Amino acid sequence: MRKLFLSIIAVAAMAMSGFAQCNELFFSEYIEGSSNNKAIEIYNPTGSAIDLSDYAILRLNGGVSTTDTFYLSGSLASYDVYIVANASANAAILALKDTTGSATNFNGDDALTLFKISTQTALDIFGTPGIDPGTNWTVGSGASSEYTLVRKSTIKGGSLDWTTGVNEWDVYPQNTTTYLGSHTSDCYVPPTPEVGFKATSATFKENAGMVSVNVGIASPSSTVATTVEVVITGGSATNGAEYSATSPTTLTFAAGSSSNETFDITLNDNTMASGNSTIMLTLRNVSSGALLTADSTMTITIEDDDYLVAKIKDVKVNAADFNIANKGQKVEVTGIVYGIDFDGNAGISFTIIDSTAGVNIFNFNDVSDYVVTEGDEITVRGKMDFYNGLTEVFADSIKVNSSGNTLKDAVMVSKPSEETESDFIVIDRVWVADTNTVWPDNGNVWMTNGTDTFQVRIDRDASDIVGQPIEWDTLKITGIGGQFDNSSPYNSGYQIFPRKLSDIEKYRNAGIKEFTLSAKVFPNPTEGVVYIESVENLTSIRVFDIQGNVVSKTSANGLNAIVSLENLASGMYLIEINAEKSSALKRVVLK
């Protein structure tokens, strides 16, 4: 068993002031009521939890020299109390106890000492150990019997001098338990209240009616109310037209309350599409020494629920990085369907074009049971969206106005670009710049015009193209301009989507000299030298890399020629074979 080596005589002799303030346990409440309604409370005035197994309460009855030692246990949290109650105390005391024990077998003439075992140090006393006061000690207007005594809030540590310690208690009537379970002490400096918006942004539908913005408080003052003003400081929405709110509005947090307070705004619904708008809110003039948190400003977005009826060009609004600036805006556009549904399963992805521009129409699911048919004039409602560089209308309804409309002529361009996105285009005199020999299933084929390279996208829903051989080296391709670029700025990855096999044609020069020469090039692949056999007398031969750069050229005479590629890097090359009235363009792979 643990032993306490400090004698009671020594404890009684310690007539001195208390220990350093707010750094050790001390007695905070003493109840000596009727019958067995007795309790002693201990307070932790420090900023850390304390292990109670290092502490004991020593009790001396009526001046006798035999000490009753009650060992404490457990952990006492910062600024919390530990209550030892008499096992036969009333329900009010027992409901708050941490333990019961012999330390509470006092009758008013018994001295108590709070003792720290590891340092053999007395920390606090109640009464004078070793002295019999008779019936009790007088404490203020009361006594150590038949009263409840609560340590004054100004006391910050224990006292070992009862002549001064006796003046450190507030006196309450017998059986008062109101203050048991907590202690008010100047050792505890309450945290500063902090006020801020619960969220720094929120979005509400235009037709939401009255909406509420929550303002919260952390560490509210337990004694005084805290007020703060909410003020409208900006935004694109107009107070009185698009919404109604009182600015400034004062919110009040009651003392001790951590409940949110709300700032109310009434949104005014209308039938005019004007795009989304915003309201900027700021907190200011917070009272009671409280602070504003970093979340003292808030942006409210009012989401327009009306469809903007417009031409396609007017709803394709580019941001600086070629993303769209009006994502989410509800629009209504009308145009002619071009091409096929490039999402032929449960969903839609196709193009409509009006007199100003074209746009992709998309949804993961079918919309309005519409079956995509080229030449239909349709009206589409939906939200503006963006996918890997491609501007889209995410459709929620489709209405067919007419069918069998004449398509416009495809626009002749040299390559796909931002300007050709969702337009009907044709690219003339291009050749394959990779090793594909058949058109892939849902894949890309690289093409070059001699200066630029780009992709032809073969969608699996263009089923008559998939798997067909690439018959000609030099091509004319008609289709829908597209894009696939998943990083900002979105200014690359432009494509052309053929709609059907007839969109891919052999290039035919409008002049006399065409790529009609019948010639053989072998071996292919080659390790450096190729042989050419022609049915016409040759005049010249040029070799191009896949970027269209001339890497070799030579004169020729006769039906046969030899071309050396030995000084070139491995890869794919194009050999232009020229006769007097015709030419041939052949692909060769150099190993």
Protein Blocks (a to p, Z undefined) as FASTA:
>chain_A
ZZdfbdfklmmmmgccdddehiaccdfbdcddehjlccdddddfbfbdcdfklgccddde
ehiabdcddddedjddehiacddddfkbcfklmmmpmbdcfklmcghjaccddddfklop
afbdedjehiaebjbccehjbcfehiacdddfkbgbdcfbfklmmmmcccddehiaklgo
iacdfklccdddddddfbfbdcddfklopaddddddehiafkbccddddddfbdjbdghi
lpccdddddddddehiacdcdddddddddfbdebjaddddddehiehhiacdfklcccdd
dddfbdcdddfklmmccdfkopafkgoiacddddddehjdfblbgcdddddddfkbccdd
ddfbdehhiacdehiacddddddddeehiacdddfbdcdfbghiacddddddfbdcfklg
opacddehiadfbfbfbdcehiaddddehjaccdddddfklmmlgopacfbfbdcddddd
ddddfbdcdfehiacddfbfklpccdddfblbdcfbccdddddddfkiacdddfbdcfbd
cdddfkopafbdcddedjbdcddfklpccdddddddddfkbccddddddZZ
